């Protein structure tokens, strides 16, 4: 992909599938009382939740299964995705990998950007800088470098990712398998 427009066109093909994954995270079943007395079966958990979406091609899923990246350097001086997140924009980030055939989503993680911002400050977590060779670059973060609190992962496709967040500090991923 040579341009932002090409990348956007490629990733937009996954939007309906992303909505199908994220949608159930936004609703909860109402209580029996609310159902009976207010004719409400589902309750929206949040209002005005802003979700960034980033998709990568399949080969990266096997090479970097615990990584998520953010565009951090632009060639035209525009605000980068990373800077917008640091500035407080975005609530969640859907980070996915296309399936091996490229016709769907193979792996994903939904990241709470408020928790990401908090952990970056509290634990001084910095991403690894990578130049793309075209005047742009990114910061790569390893999920295993984050801590259990505040929980970074809202949802994910693979249980090995979920386990390492909410219950134990990162780095102890395989502690109970010894």
N, C-alpha and C positions, 0 to 999 in steps of 0.2 A: 504494500500500500504506500503510495507516494505522497498523499496529501491528507489533510484533515477530512476533506470531503469524501475521499475514497474510504477512509477508515470509518467515518460516520455511516456511509451507505452500507458497508459490510456489517457493522455491528447492529444497525437498525433492523436487520432481518430477524433478530432474536427478540425484539421488543415484546411481541405477543407471548412468547414462552416465558420471558422474565416476569411479565404481569401475572402469568399463571402460577409462578413460584412465589412471588412476593404477595400477591393478593390474599391468600389465606393467613398470612402473618398479620394482616391489618384488621381482621374481624375476630370476634369471639361470640360464642352462643350466649344469648341473654339468659337471665335467670328464669326459673319457672314463674315467679311472681310477675316479672316484667312481660313475659310472653302472654300470660293470662290476662293481665290488667292493662297492658299498653299496646297489645298487638305487635310486639317486636320480637323477632326471632334472632336477629343478628345485630351486634353493636359494633360500630367502628371504634377501634381502640385509639386512634390518633386522628388529628386534623392537620392539614397542611404539612404532611410529611414529604420531604424532598429527597428523592432517591437518585443518586448518580449511578450510571451503568457503565461498566467497562468489560469488554469481551476480548479474549485472546484466542489465537488459533491453537489447535490441539497439541502440537508438539511441545508447547510450553507446559502443559498440564503434567506430563511425566517428568520433565526436567526441573520444574519449580512447583511442586504440589502444595507447598506452604507459603508461597509468595503472592503478594498483591503489589501492584505498581500504580504509580500516579505520575502523569506528565508533570514535570517540574521545571522544565526549561523550554522556552519557545524561541523561535528564530526571529519573530517580529516584535518581541517585547510585550505581547499581550499577557494578561494574567494567566498563569498556568492553573491547571486543575488542582495541583497541590496547594498553591497559594490561596485559591478560593476556599479550599477545605480549612486551611489554617485560619483564614479570616472568618470562619464560622458558617460558611455556606454548606448546605447539604446535611441531611440527617443520617441517611444510610447510604452505603455504596454496595451495589450488586456487582460482584466480581466473578465473571464466569469464563469458562473455556468452552469453545465449540467442541462438539463431539468429534470423534476420529474421522467420521465421514463428512463432517462439516454441515450436517443438515439439522442440527439441534444443539442443545446445551449438554455437555458431557459432565462437567463439574462446576460447582459454584460455591461461593460463600457470601453471605450478606453481613456487612460490617457496620457496626454502630459508630458513626463518625464522631459523636460526642465522646464516646469511650476512647476512640483513637486519639482525639485531641487531648483528653485528660491524661492518658498514659504517656503520650509524647512528652508532656510537660513534667508530670510526676516522676516518671522513670527515665527521662531523657533518652527516649528511644528515637534513633535517627535512622532513616533509610539509607541504603547504599546507592550512590550516584552512578548512573549509567548514561553514557552519551549514545545517541542513535546514529551518529555519523551524518546527520542532515541538518545539524544546527539545533536540534531539539534533544531533550534528554528526560530521564525519569528518575524517580526515587523508588527503590524496591524495598519492601518491608517483608520480614519473615514472621509469620504468625506465631512461631514458637518463641519469639523474643518478647511477646506481650504477656501480661500477667492475668490471673484469673479475675481480678476486680479492678476497675469495673469491667463487666463482660463485654468483650469486643465483638464476639460472634452472635448475631441474631439468629441465623439459620445457616445450614450448609448441607451439601449433598452427600458428604462422606463422614461417617461417625468419628473417624480418627481426628478430624479437625475439631469437631464439637467438644470432644472429651477434654482436650488440652486447655480449654478456656475456663469454664465455669467452676471447675472442681479443684484444680491444682495449678500452681504457677507453671508458666511455660518452661520447657526444658525437662519436666518430669513426665513427659508424654507416655513413656513405656515403663514407669515405675512399678505398676501392678502386674507386669508381665514377666518379671524376673524369676 
